Amino acid sequence: MDWSLPLNLSTQGVVIDRLFWIIAVLTGVAFILVEAGIIWFSIKYRRRDGQKAHYTHGSKKAEIIWTAVPAVILAVLGIYSGGVWADIRGASALPQDALTFNVVAKQFEWNITYPGSDGRIDTADDFVVRNQFHFPANEPVIVRLESEDVIHSFFVPELRVKQDAVPGMTIPIWFEATGTGEYQIACAELCGLGHYSMDAQVVIHDRADFDAWSAGQAAGN
Ligand SMILES: [Cu+2]
């Protein structure tokens, strides 16, 4: 069994993965302590013949400790993850002038609108490719996510990005890939009978390769 996280190809991945491991270790330790306590107490204080039950109102001190410690841990995690969220998804986190793509989900496919040779979206030279998301590495990329019908979810584990596509909303997300390669967009929201087949190919290029690919697609349209 492979316990490691998927390959990280996102500049945002290091902080996300760190937060994941901090929470996994804290909750893992709490789980082991609680389960061990249940087993230990149920053996130590089990019913025995000839032994009278002991009635107790409990320990105020113990209750204060086991309430306050998790409360402090949760507050620290909340503040810490709030900072991570603000850096990645906050109102001012979206990069200015990044290459922008429209990704429109529908049952059961992903349609990607490319900015074309002028590098700008919503212009005459835009073109659409179904289930193929090509973009360049080593620069921030914005995806404007929409849905034509039901709620879908744009999920690329290697980019550490997962965002619902909601009908009637345009949701901008961004990421920067640190390497090239071919990966997969999987729809991560049960969206109908064909949900299992709703995937698209992600191809991350060097900038020069991306420009060449984009020019070839535009010429073919
Ligand atoms: Cu879907």
Residues whose N, C-alpha, C, O or C-beta is under 5 A from the ligand:
A	BS01	CU	I151 H152 S153 C187 E189 C191 M198
